[in-house]
Amino acid sequence: MSAPRHHVHRHLPAGPRAPRLRQLQWLAEDPHGLYRRNYAEFGPMFTLQIMADPWVVLGDADLVREVFRGTSDDFHSDADGIKFLLGPEALLFMDGAQHRAERKVMQPPFKKTRVDEYAYGMQRSASDAIDELTTGSVVAAQHFFADITLRTIIECVFGIQDEARRTRLHELFGFSMRTMQKPAVGALSMAVGGARVRAAINMGTQLSGARYGKAQRPARTTLGQLFDARREVLDILAIELEAARKTQPGERLDVLAELVHTRYEDGRGMSDSAILDELNMLLIGGHDTSAITMSWVLYYLAQDLSDKGGVTERVRRELEDAFGDAPVDPAKVHQLTYLQAVIDEVSRLRPVANAVSRRLTRPMQLGEFALPAGTVVLPSPTIMHYREDIWPDPERFDPERFLGTRPSPFHFLPFGGGSRACLGRPFAATQMRVVLAEVLRHVDFARAATCATKDAMNGVLIGPSDGVPLEVLRVHGRKRVSQAA
């Protein structure tokens, strides 16, 4: 619980006194451990010095509640560290009335009825990826799932129909995301600011376009190849935007077509640059985060495959009860309560972010401290998900915690919370259920001998250090689901 209100201090909470670069090194080496160690030493409110502005980390439900119940006028986004990934017109960087207006026009493509339609594309993407597996091979689970989620996004979000452009965009996006996930990129962004890194990347992309126009010479360096990939992506998406603008409202169901025809309350449409920035945000959020979580699911399930009474066996019994000998039906995956409990427990143990960042727009008292306007505050999933008073034996993998109960949104926050909770949560949740159901029905796997997985920075997200290498023991029972009616 937070401290009594009558004890007020105007300085920031205590925290480690090491230099910024040293604290950044700690974050890179052990992103969850840094937060948990400081919680153990300083309590549920402490200060880190990693970016130019200090971070006040919150690990108490009352404090988290105050932040999440605040409005987008009280708490602005503070996402400078990830600005290298996203364009300036993305919803994530908007505040106040602009944030509310943008969120309103972005919501329709993610309503349950629309997501249920996307689910068939999710299932086809998973089936295609499974068909490419071979018995005895070793695959990195994270890369396997990233391939599936990327296929889904290209179909359902970008709506690309041309097979050649779809294949090429898959290659370009895949290369770009793997490059941007390198820990050094995330560390550089935190050290100098995401906006500066983004400006440098945009300049390189422009130079690539100028060079490409003179001679089609492939770049020799990884950085040059990244610039070339981004330039080619923009060329492809310009074609897709033009095609989408020629369609009638409702003619296509993908998010791109929806945003092309959407209107703000004043009648304005979205600009091409705004649409591209929002689609890129959905690419980042729907591609990496889901792939990371699903790879951790297989990491935990692989450890008890030999136990017939274990979690994996129970998941497969639920799938058998739901679908029998028929293919996985995307329309029924919402009934898979135990599989969802497994996903939730993995999200508790291995959140993709250790903090949710907000910046105070006005002076505010949180706990014992009167914080000035401009203070960066960070409710922390890493801390809240491991508090022993909320989760008994928190280190233990136990999906039973999530059966028959719904945890407080101030205790369990894998998708953030409040007015800035993840817009794509219904899409991500459905995608994980559909894809995992398909994989667990048809693939037997075990941890590879080389598996030595631990938490690591994947760009600005936290994921498995080695991608979770798994050996494919058997692929079986393949039946394709028919196209949705």
C-alpha positions as CSV (number, residue, x, y, z in Angstrom):
1,M,0.0,0.0,0.0
2,S,1.2,3.6,-0.6
3,A,2.3,5.7,2.4
4,P,-0.1,8.0,4.3
5,R,-0.9,11.2,2.5
6,H,0.2,13.5,5.4
7,H,3.9,12.5,4.9
8,V,4.8,14.8,1.9
9,H,8.3,15.1,0.5
10,R,9.1,17.3,-2.5
11,H,12.3,15.6,-3.6
12,L,12.3,12.5,-5.8
13,P,12.2,9.0,-4.3
14,A,15.5,7.4,-3.5
15,G,17.2,5.1,-6.1
16,P,20.6,3.8,-7.3
17,R,23.3,6.5,-7.5
18,A,25.3,5.0,-10.3
19,P,26.0,7.1,-13.4
20,R,23.4,7.0,-16.2
21,L,25.5,4.8,-18.5
22,R,26.0,2.3,-15.8
23,Q,22.2,2.2,-15.1
24,L,21.6,1.8,-18.8
25,Q,24.1,-1.1,-18.8
26,W,22.1,-2.7,-16.0
27,L,18.9,-2.3,-17.9
28,A,20.4,-3.9,-21.0
29,E,21.9,-6.8,-19.1
30,D,18.9,-7.7,-16.9
31,P,15.9,-5.6,-17.8
32,H,13.5,-7.2,-15.3
33,G,16.1,-7.8,-12.6
34,L,17.0,-4.1,-12.5
35,Y,13.5,-3.1,-11.5
36,R,13.0,-6.0,-9.0
37,R,16.3,-5.4,-7.2
38,N,15.5,-1.7,-6.7
39,Y,12.0,-2.5,-5.5
40,A,13.5,-4.8,-2.9
41,E,16.0,-2.1,-1.8
42,F,14.0,1.1,-2.1
43,G,10.3,0.0,-1.9
44,P,7.4,0.6,-4.3
45,M,8.5,4.0,-5.4
46,F,12.1,4.7,-6.6
47,T,14.0,6.7,-9.1
48,L,16.2,5.6,-12.0
49,Q,18.6,7.8,-13.9
50,I,18.8,6.3,-17.4
51,M,17.4,9.0,-19.8
52,A,18.1,12.7,-19.5
53,D,15.0,13.0,-17.2
54,P,14.8,10.8,-14.1
55,W,12.3,8.0,-14.0
56,V,10.0,7.5,-11.0
57,V,9.1,3.8,-11.0
58,L,5.8,2.8,-9.3
59,G,5.2,-0.7,-7.9
60,D,2.1,-0.2,-5.8
61,A,-1.5,-0.8,-6.8
62,D,-2.8,2.5,-5.3
63,L,-0.1,4.4,-7.2
64,V,-0.8,2.5,-10.5
65,R,-4.5,3.3,-10.0
66,E,-3.9,7.0,-9.7
67,V,-1.9,7.0,-12.9
68,F,-4.3,4.8,-15.0
69,R,-7.4,6.7,-13.8
70,G,-5.9,10.0,-14.8
71,T,-6.9,11.6,-18.1
72,S,-4.8,12.1,-21.1
73,D,-4.7,15.7,-20.1
74,D,-3.1,14.9,-16.7
75,F,-0.6,12.3,-18.0
76,H,1.0,12.7,-21.4
77,S,2.8,9.9,-23.2
78,D,6.5,9.7,-22.6
79,A,7.7,7.4,-25.3
80,D,10.9,9.2,-26.4
81,G,12.9,6.0,-26.2
82,I,10.9,4.3,-28.9
83,K,10.5,7.3,-31.3
84,F,13.1,5.7,-33.6
85,L,10.5,3.0,-34.4
86,L,7.5,5.1,-35.1
87,G,6.5,8.2,-37.1
88,P,5.5,11.5,-35.4
89,E,1.8,11.1,-36.3
90,A,1.3,7.8,-34.4
91,L,-1.4,7.7,-31.7
92,L,1.2,6.8,-29.1
93,F,2.7,10.3,-29.3
94,M,-0.5,12.2,-29.1
95,D,-2.0,13.9,-26.0
96,G,-5.1,15.5,-24.7
97,A,-7.9,16.2,-27.2
98,Q,-5.8,15.1,-30.2
99,H,-5.2,11.7,-28.5
100,R,-9.0,11.3,-27.8
101,A,-9.9,12.2,-31.4
102,E,-7.3,9.9,-33.0
103,R,-8.2,7.0,-30.7
104,K,-11.8,7.3,-31.7
105,V,-11.1,7.0,-35.4
106,M,-8.7,4.1,-34.8
107,Q,-11.1,2.0,-32.8
108,P,-13.6,0.6,-35.4
109,P,-11.1,-1.8,-37.1
110,F,-10.4,-3.4,-33.7
111,K,-14.0,-4.1,-32.6
112,K,-14.7,-7.7,-31.7
113,T,-16.8,-8.4,-34.9
114,R,-14.0,-7.1,-37.1
115,V,-11.3,-9.0,-35.2
116,D,-13.3,-12.2,-35.5
117,E,-13.2,-11.7,-39.3
118,Y,-9.4,-11.3,-39.2
119,A,-9.1,-14.5,-37.2
120,Y,-9.4,-16.6,-40.4
121,G,-6.4,-14.8,-41.8
122,M,-4.5,-15.5,-38.6
123,Q,-5.4,-19.2,-38.9
124,R,-4.2,-19.4,-42.5
125,S,-0.9,-17.7,-41.7
126,A,-0.3,-20.2,-38.9
127,S,-1.2,-23.1,-41.2
128,D,1.2,-21.9,-43.9
129,A,4.0,-21.6,-41.4
130,I,3.4,-25.0,-39.9
131,D,3.4,-26.6,-43.4
132,E,7.0,-25.3,-43.8
133,L,8.3,-27.1,-40.7
134,T,10.3,-30.3,-41.0
135,T,10.7,-33.1,-38.4
136,G,14.0,-33.0,-36.7
137,S,14.7,-29.3,-37.5
138,V,15.5,-26.7,-34.8
139,V,13.6,-23.4,-35.0
140,A,13.7,-20.3,-33.0
141,A,10.2,-20.0,-31.6
142,Q,10.3,-16.2,-31.6
143,H,11.3,-16.1,-35.3
144,F,8.7,-18.7,-36.2
145,F,5.9,-16.7,-34.5
146,A,7.2,-13.4,-35.9
147,D,6.9,-14.9,-39.3
148,I,3.2,-15.8,-38.6
149,T,2.3,-12.5,-37.1
150,L,3.9,-10.6,-39.9
151,R,2.0,-12.6,-42.5
152,T,-1.2,-11.8,-40.6
153,I,-0.5,-8.1,-40.5
154,I,0.4,-7.8,-44.1
155,E,-3.0,-9.4,-45.0
156,C,-5.3,-8.1,-42.3
157,V,-3.8,-4.7,-41.5
158,F,-2.2,-3.6,-44.8
159,G,-4.6,-5.5,-47.0
160,I,-2.0,-6.4,-49.7
161,Q,-3.5,-8.7,-52.3
162,D,-0.7,-8.8,-54.9
163,E,1.3,-11.9,-54.1
164,A,4.7,-10.5,-55.3
165,R,4.3,-7.3,-53.3
166,R,3.1,-9.3,-50.3
167,T,6.1,-11.6,-50.4
168,R,8.5,-8.7,-50.9
169,L,7.0,-6.7,-48.1
170,H,7.3,-9.7,-45.8
171,E,11.0,-9.9,-46.6
172,L,11.6,-6.2,-46.1
173,F,9.6,-5.9,-42.8
174,G,11.2,-9.0,-41.4
175,F,14.7,-7.7,-42.1
176,S,13.9,-4.2,-40.8
177,M,12.4,-5.5,-37.6
178,R,15.2,-7.9,-36.9
179,T,17.7,-5.0,-37.4
180,M,15.8,-2.6,-35.2
181,Q,15.5,-5.3,-32.4
182,K,19.2,-5.3,-31.8
183,P,19.9,-4.3,-28.2
184,A,22.4,-1.7,-29.4
185,V,19.7,0.2,-31.2
186,G,17.4,0.4,-28.2
187,A,20.4,1.4,-25.9
188,L,21.4,4.1,-28.4
189,S,17.8,5.4,-28.5
190,M,17.6,5.6,-24.7
191,A,21.1,7.2,-24.5
192,V,20.6,10.0,-27.1
193,G,16.8,10.1,-27.5
194,G,14.5,8.2,-29.9
195,A,13.7,11.4,-31.9
196,R,17.4,11.9,-32.8
197,V,17.8,8.2,-33.9
198,R,14.6,8.5,-36.0
199,A,15.9,11.7,-37.7
200,A,19.1,9.9,-38.6
201,I,17.2,6.9,-40.0
202,N,14.9,9.1,-42.0
203,M,17.9,11.0,-43.4
204,G,19.5,7.7,-44.4
205,T,16.3,6.5,-46.0
206,Q,16.1,9.7,-48.1
207,L,19.7,9.3,-49.2
208,S,19.0,5.8,-50.1
209,G,16.2,7.0,-52.4
210,A,18.5,9.5,-54.1
211,R,21.2,6.8,-54.6
212,Y,18.6,4.3,-55.8
213,G,17.3,6.7,-58.3
214,K,20.8,7.0,-59.9
215,A,21.9,3.4,-59.9
216,Q,20.4,0.2,-58.4
217,R,23.5,-0.6,-56.3
218,P,22.8,-2.8,-53.3
219,A,24.1,-1.5,-50.0
220,R,27.0,-3.4,-48.5
221,T,26.5,-2.5,-44.8
222,T,23.6,-3.5,-42.5
223,L,22.8,0.1,-41.9
224,G,22.7,0.8,-45.6
225,Q,20.5,-2.2,-46.2
226,L,18.1,-1.0,-43.5
227,F,17.8,2.4,-45.3
228,D,17.2,0.7,-48.6
229,A,14.6,-1.6,-47.1
230,R,12.7,1.3,-45.6
231,R,12.8,3.2,-48.9
232,E,11.4,0.2,-50.7
233,V,8.7,-0.3,-48.1
234,L,7.6,3.3,-48.6
235,D,7.5,2.8,-52.3
236,I,5.3,-0.3,-52.0
237,L,2.9,1.3,-49.4
238,A,2.5,4.3,-51.6
239,I,1.1,2.0,-54.3
240,E,-1.2,0.3,-51.7
241,L,-2.4,3.6,-50.4
242,E,-3.3,4.8,-53.9
243,A,-5.2,1.5,-54.6
244,A,-7.1,1.7,-51.2
245,R,-8.2,5.3,-52.0
246,K,-9.9,4.0,-55.2
247,T,-12.1,1.6,-53.2
248,Q,-15.5,2.2,-51.8
249,P,-16.2,2.2,-48.0
250,G,-16.8,-1.3,-46.9
251,E,-15.4,-2.8,-50.1
252,R,-12.3,-4.1,-48.2
253,L,-12.1,-5.2,-44.6
254,D,-8.4,-4.5,-43.9
255,V,-7.3,-1.7,-41.5
256,L,-5.6,0.3,-44.3
257,A,-8.9,0.5,-46.3
258,E,-10.8,1.4,-43.1
259,L,-8.4,4.3,-42.3
260,V,-8.5,5.6,-45.9
261,H,-12.3,6.2,-45.6
262,T,-12.4,7.2,-41.9
263,R,-13.3,10.8,-41.0
264,Y,-12.7,13.0,-37.9
265,E,-15.6,14.7,-36.3
266,D,-14.8,17.9,-38.3
267,G,-15.1,15.9,-41.6
268,R,-11.4,15.7,-42.3
269,G,-9.8,12.5,-43.6
270,M,-6.5,11.1,-42.5
271,S,-3.4,12.1,-44.5
272,D,-1.2,9.5,-46.2
273,S,1.6,10.2,-43.7
274,A,-0.8,9.8,-40.7
275,I,-2.1,6.5,-42.0
276,L,1.4,5.1,-42.6
277,D,2.4,6.2,-39.1
278,E,-0.6,4.4,-37.5
279,L,-0.1,1.3,-39.6
280,N,3.6,1.2,-38.6
281,M,2.5,1.5,-34.9
282,L,0.2,-1.5,-35.4
283,L,3.0,-3.4,-37.1
284,I,5.3,-2.9,-34.2
285,G,2.6,-3.6,-31.6
286,G,1.0,-6.6,-33.3
287,H,4.1,-8.2,-34.7
288,D,6.8,-8.2,-32.0
289,T,4.8,-8.3,-28.7
290,S,2.6,-11.3,-29.7
291,A,5.6,-13.2,-31.1
292,I,7.6,-12.7,-27.9
293,T,4.7,-13.8,-25.7
294,M,4.0,-16.9,-27.8
295,S,7.6,-17.9,-27.8
296,W,7.6,-17.8,-24.0
297,V,4.5,-19.9,-24.0
298,L,6.3,-22.7,-25.9
299,Y,9.3,-22.2,-23.6
300,Y,7.2,-23.0,-20.5
301,L,5.1,-25.8,-22.2
302,A,8.2,-27.5,-23.5
303,Q,9.4,-28.2,-19.9
304,D,6.5,-30.4,-18.9
305,L,5.8,-32.4,-22.1
306,S,6.7,-35.6,-20.5
307,D,4.2,-35.1,-17.7
308,K,0.9,-36.5,-18.8
309,G,-0.9,-34.5,-16.2
310,G,1.0,-31.3,-17.0
311,V,-0.1,-28.0,-18.5
312,T,0.6,-29.0,-22.1
313,E,-1.5,-32.1,-21.9
314,R,-4.4,-30.1,-20.4
315,V,-4.2,-27.5,-23.2
316,R,-4.3,-30.2,-25.8
317,R,-7.3,-31.9,-24.0
318,E,-9.1,-28.6,-24.2
319,L,-8.4,-28.3,-27.9
320,E,-9.6,-31.8,-28.5
321,D,-12.8,-31.1,-26.6
322,A,-13.4,-27.9,-28.6
323,F,-12.6,-29.1,-32.1
324,G,-12.5,-32.9,-32.1
325,D,-11.1,-34.2,-35.4
326,A,-12.0,-31.0,-37.2
327,P,-9.6,-28.1,-37.9
328,V,-9.2,-25.3,-35.4
329,D,-12.2,-23.1,-35.8
330,P,-11.2,-19.4,-35.3
331,A,-14.8,-18.6,-34.4
332,K,-14.5,-20.8,-31.3
333,V,-11.1,-19.9,-29.8
334,H,-12.8,-17.5,-27.4
335,Q,-14.0,-20.6,-25.6
336,L,-10.4,-21.8,-24.8
337,T,-10.3,-20.6,-21.2
338,Y,-7.3,-22.7,-20.1
339,L,-5.2,-21.7,-23.1
340,Q,-6.0,-18.1,-22.3
341,A,-5.0,-18.8,-18.6
342,V,-1.6,-20.1,-19.9
343,I,-1.2,-16.9,-22.1
344,D,-2.0,-14.7,-19.1
345,E,0.4,-16.5,-16.8
346,V,3.2,-16.2,-19.3
347,S,2.3,-12.5,-19.7
348,R,2.6,-12.1,-16.0
349,L,6.0,-13.9,-15.7
350,R,7.5,-12.4,-18.9
351,P,6.0,-9.0,-19.7
352,V,7.3,-7.5,-22.9
353,A,7.9,-4.2,-21.1
354,N,9.0,-3.5,-17.6
355,A,7.3,-0.2,-17.3
356,V,4.5,1.9,-18.8
357,S,5.8,5.5,-19.2
358,R,3.7,8.7,-18.5
359,R,4.7,12.3,-17.9
360,L,2.9,14.6,-15.5
361,T,1.4,17.7,-17.1
362,R,0.8,19.3,-13.7
363,P,2.2,19.0,-10.1
364,M,0.8,15.9,-8.4
365,Q,1.2,14.1,-5.2
366,L,1.9,10.4,-5.5
367,G,2.4,8.4,-2.3
368,E,4.7,10.5,-0.1
369,F,6.0,12.7,-2.8
370,A,4.8,16.0,-4.4
371,L,6.1,15.6,-7.9
372,P,6.5,18.6,-10.2
373,A,5.0,18.9,-13.6
374,G,7.2,17.1,-16.2
375,T,8.1,14.2,-13.9
376,V,8.2,10.9,-15.7
377,V,6.3,8.2,-13.8
378,L,6.3,4.5,-14.7
379,P,3.8,1.9,-13.4
380,S,5.8,-1.3,-13.6
381,P,4.4,-4.7,-14.7
382,T,7.7,-6.2,-13.7
383,I,7.1,-5.3,-10.1
384,M,3.3,-5.7,-9.9
385,H,3.4,-9.1,-11.5
386,Y,5.9,-10.5,-8.9
387,R,4.5,-9.0,-5.7
388,E,4.1,-11.9,-3.2
389,D,1.1,-10.3,-1.5
390,I,-0.8,-10.4,-4.9
391,W,0.7,-13.5,-6.5
392,P,1.7,-16.3,-3.9
393,D,4.9,-18.0,-5.0
394,P,5.3,-15.5,-7.9
395,E,8.2,-17.3,-9.6
396,R,6.1,-20.4,-10.2
397,F,4.4,-21.0,-13.5
398,D,0.8,-21.7,-12.6
399,P,-2.0,-20.9,-15.1
400,E,-4.6,-21.9,-12.4
401,R,-4.1,-18.3,-11.0
402,F,-6.2,-17.0,-13.9
403,L,-9.1,-19.6,-13.9
404,G,-12.4,-18.4,-12.7
405,T,-11.1,-15.0,-11.7
406,R,-10.2,-11.7,-13.3
407,P,-7.2,-9.9,-11.8
408,S,-7.3,-6.2,-11.0
409,P,-6.2,-4.0,-13.9
410,F,-3.8,-2.4,-11.3
411,H,-2.2,-5.7,-10.5
412,F,-2.0,-7.2,-14.0
413,L,-1.0,-4.8,-16.8
414,P,0.5,-6.6,-19.8
415,F,-1.3,-4.2,-22.1
416,G,-0.8,-1.0,-20.1
417,G,-3.9,0.6,-18.7
418,G,-6.1,3.6,-18.4
419,S,-6.9,5.9,-21.4
420,R,-3.8,4.7,-23.1
421,A,-4.3,1.0,-22.8
422,C,-3.2,-0.9,-25.9
423,L,-5.7,-0.3,-28.7
424,G,-4.8,-3.5,-30.4
425,R,-5.4,-5.8,-27.4
426,P,-8.4,-7.6,-28.9
427,F,-6.4,-8.3,-32.1
428,A,-3.4,-9.5,-30.2
429,A,-5.4,-11.7,-27.8
430,T,-7.3,-13.3,-30.6
431,Q,-4.2,-13.8,-32.7
432,M,-2.3,-15.6,-29.8
433,R,-5.3,-17.9,-29.1
434,V,-5.7,-18.8,-32.8
435,V,-2.0,-19.3,-33.6
436,L,-1.2,-21.2,-30.4
437,A,-4.2,-23.5,-30.9
438,E,-3.1,-24.3,-34.4
439,V,0.5,-25.0,-33.4
440,L,-0.3,-27.0,-30.3
441,R,-2.8,-29.2,-32.3
442,H,-0.2,-30.1,-34.9
443,V,3.3,-29.8,-33.7
444,D,5.2,-31.8,-31.0
445,F,8.3,-30.0,-29.8
446,A,11.0,-30.0,-27.2
447,R,13.6,-27.5,-26.0
448,A,16.7,-27.8,-28.2
449,A,20.0,-28.8,-26.5
450,T,21.3,-25.3,-27.2
451,C,18.4,-23.6,-25.4
452,A,19.8,-21.2,-22.7
453,T,17.0,-18.7,-22.7
454,K,16.9,-15.6,-20.4
455,D,15.4,-12.2,-20.5
456,A,17.1,-9.7,-22.9
457,M,16.4,-6.4,-24.6
458,N,14.9,-6.8,-28.1
459,G,15.2,-3.3,-29.2
460,V,13.0,-1.5,-26.6
461,L,11.0,-4.6,-25.8
462,I,12.0,-7.5,-23.5
463,G,12.1,-11.0,-25.0
464,P,14.0,-14.2,-25.0
465,S,17.8,-13.9,-25.4
466,D,18.1,-16.7,-27.9
467,G,14.6,-16.7,-29.5
468,V,13.8,-20.0,-27.6
469,P,15.4,-22.7,-29.9
470,L,13.0,-25.7,-30.2
471,E,13.4,-29.1,-31.9
472,V,10.4,-30.1,-34.0
473,L,9.7,-33.7,-33.0
474,R,6.6,-34.3,-35.2
475,V,4.1,-32.4,-37.4
476,H,0.8,-34.3,-37.6
477,G,-2.9,-34.1,-38.2
478,R,-2.9,-31.3,-40.8
479,K,-6.4,-30.3,-42.0
480,R,-7.0,-26.9,-43.5
481,V,-9.9,-24.7,-42.4
482,S,-12.2,-23.5,-45.1
483,Q,-12.4,-19.8,-45.9
484,A,-14.8,-17.9,-43.7
485,A,-18.3,-17.7,-45.1
